[in-house]
Amino acid sequence: MSRRRFEAAAAAAAVALGPSRTKDLAGMLARGHSKERALTELATPGVREAVAKVYEGLQADELPAAEAAAYLRGYVAAQRRARDAVRVATVWSGPSTPGVPVRATAQVLVEVIDESRDELLAMTYAARPYPALTRALAEATARGVQVHVVVETVAGARGLLAGREPAGAFASIPGLHLWHWVRDPTAGPASRQHAKLAVADRRVLILGSANLTESAARRNIEAGVLIRGGDAPQRAAEHIVELQRRGVLQPLHV
């Protein structure tokens, strides 16, 4: 039996809805919910037509609802496998060399921020105002992303950071949450918050030597890795959140 119309509609709906809402649609089909109810519950702009075509394809191809739900769940599984496939690339700032493509740290960092939709966590030692970075972070908070940045403080650096507080680089960004490391008195005077990373939606992680400064992103020789998928982005985010929960990292007010 041909299921061409339904399969095309299901593939389009999986892309439009994303894994979580496609799974919701599969559940509604399995429970025999009507097209009208599905359109009401999945009323996000831009997806109504895709949902309607699934129901139209289901009827046109005379496909049992349980089988249609299984098709959609299969698409969800495929999307998640593709999302979780691990891809690793090197990221550099500074001069390039023949035969080795170099993706500038500044460009990749802004791309990671632009990809975030729900959560962005970042850590840096030093920070200075940098228009491209400031703009990307401001756009992220404006679209509802929860942005948390952990910075070192002048006091915490104990003389190794001069000038203004690194936190000042983010003071103009509404809705951005700043954090700092509150040292255990037993940690000793030489401890520093020296991590440099950003993780978007627990799926994409950039980790390297570059601080959140223009010189690090554009002028210095810096090296890092960009990791998409797998456990590393998830684990990095979980570690930061747990440090926040335990009070090791605490809110910083500027």
N, C-alpha and C positions, 0 to 999 in steps of 0.2 A: 504494500500500500504506500502510495506517495504521501510524504509529509512535507513536501518542499515549502509550501506556504507557511506552515507553522514553524518549521525549522528556521526559515529566514527571519520570521517575526521574533522567535525566541532569541536568536543570536543578537538581533538589534536591541531587544529589550535588556539583555544581559549587559550590553555596553552602556546603555542609557541609565540603567538603574544602579549598576555596581553590584558587588557580591552580596552585601547585606540585604538590600531591598529586593534583589532578584530572588533570594531565598524566601523573603516574605511573600512574594508573588507565588512562588512554588507552593508554599503552605496554603495560600488561599485557594489555589487550583485544587490541591489535594482534598481540601475540605468542602469543595463544591460551591465556593462563594461566587457570586455573580460578577459580571463585568462592571456593573455600576458600583458595587461595593469596593472592588479593587481600585477603580478610578478614584473613589472617595478617600480610601486609605493611603493611596500612593499618589496624592495630588500635587506632588512637587512639579513646578513648572518645567516643561520640556520632556516629561515622561508620559504624559497622558496618551499621546498618539501611539507610543511604543507598546504600552499596556493594552490599549484597545486592539491593536493588530495581533497581539498574542491570542486574545479571545476570538478574534475573527478567524485567525488561522486554525485555531482549535476546532471551531465549528465547521469551517470549510473542508478540513482534512478528516473530519469525523474521528478525532483522536480522543481516546478515553482521558479523563482528567488526571487520573493517577499517572498515566504514561507521560502526559504533558508536564506534570510536576517533576517527574524523574529527569526529563530532558533539561529542564531549567536548573535542577540541582547539579546536573553534569556540567553545565556551563559555569556554575559557581565554582565547582571543584577545579575546573581548568583555569579559571581566572586566578584562583588562589595559588595554584601551582606555579603559574607564570609570575605572580607577584613575589612568591617566596624563593624563586630561583636566585641564587647568589651571583651577583656580578661585582667584580672588584676592578677599579681603575686607579692608576696613580694620578696625582694632582700636583702640579708644580707652580711655583712663582719664579720669575727670573729668566735668564737666557735659555733659549731652546738649543737643541743640537740636531744635526742632520739625521733624518730617518726615525727620530723619536718624537711622535706628536705630543705636544704639551698643552694641557688644558689649564689655563690660568686659574689660580686659587680664587681670585676675586669673582671670576665668571661662574665657577662651580658653586661657590658659596651662595651667591645670589640665586642661582637656579634651585638649590636645595630649599632656600627660604620660600621662593615662589611656588614650589611644589606643595608646601605644607597647606593642609586644609583644616586640621583640628588642633594639632599640638606642635610646637617647635621648642626644643630645649637646646641651649648653647652654653658653653663654658669658655672663658678666656682669661688670660693673665692680664695683659694690657689691652686697652681699648682707647681709640681716639675717634672723633666724629669723621665719618667717611660717607659722602652723599649717597653713593650707590647702595651701600649697606643700610643706611638709615631709611632710605626710601623703601627698600624691600621689606624691612621689618615693619615700617608704618603701614604698608599695604597689607601685610599679613594680619596685623592686629585689627585693621579696618574690616577685613573679611571674616572676622570672628575667630582667628587662630589664637589659642592660648600660648603666648610667647613668654618663656622664662629664660633669663640670662644670668649665669653665675659669673661674677667678676672677682678679681682680687681687689683689695683696698690698699691705699698708700700705707696705712698703719700695719696691715697684715704683711706687706712686703718688707717691712722693717728696713727702709732705706734703699731698697733696690728698685723702687718705682719713684720717679721724680715728677713734679708738676701736679696737674689736676687729677682728681679721682677718676679711674677708669669708668666708673658708673656714669659720669657726666656725659659720656658719649651717647647715652641712651635716654637722657633726660627729656628730650623733645618728642619722644614716641609715646603717645597716649595708649594706655592699656598694657604696656609691657611690664612684666614683673621682674624685679632685680633681686638677686640673692648673693650672699657671701658666706664664706666658710668661717664658722665660729670655732676657733681652735680649742682643743682640749689642753688645759694647762700643762699636761704631761708631754705634749707633743714636741716641746722644745722650741727655741727661738728661730730655728732655721727652716721651719716648714713654710711652704708656699702653695697657693692654689694655682697650679701651673698647667692644668688641663686645657686643651684647645680642641673643641669639637662642636658640631651641630648635628642634631638628629631630628628629622621631620617625620611626624606621624608614626614613629617607631618602625619605619620601613627603609629610610635612607639615612646613612651616617657618613659625615665627612670628618675625618680625624687626622690631625697632623701637627706641624710645628708652628703654623701661622696664628698669630693673635688676630683679634678683630680690629685691625688698623689698616689704613690704606698702604702704609709702607710694607707691612707683612703680606698683604694680598696682592700688591702690584709691583713693588720695587725690590724687595729682598729675594734671596734664594730661599724658598721654603718648600717642604715636601710633605705630602699627605696621601691618604687613600680615600676613595669614595666607594662605599659599600652599599649596594642595593639588594634588599631581600635577606633571607637567612635570619639567624638569631642575633647577630651582632647589634643591629640598630635597636631591636627590642630590649636586649639586655642592657645596653648603654642607658636607654631611657629609664628602665626600671631601677637601675642603680642610682641615678640622679634623683628620681622621685622618692626612693627610700631614704636617701640622705636628707631630703627635705622633710620627710615624715618624722624622722628621728631627731630633727633639730640640729643635725650637724651643719646643714645649710639653713640659713635663716633669712627672712626678708630683709632687704636693704633699702632704706628710705633716703632719697636724695632731695 
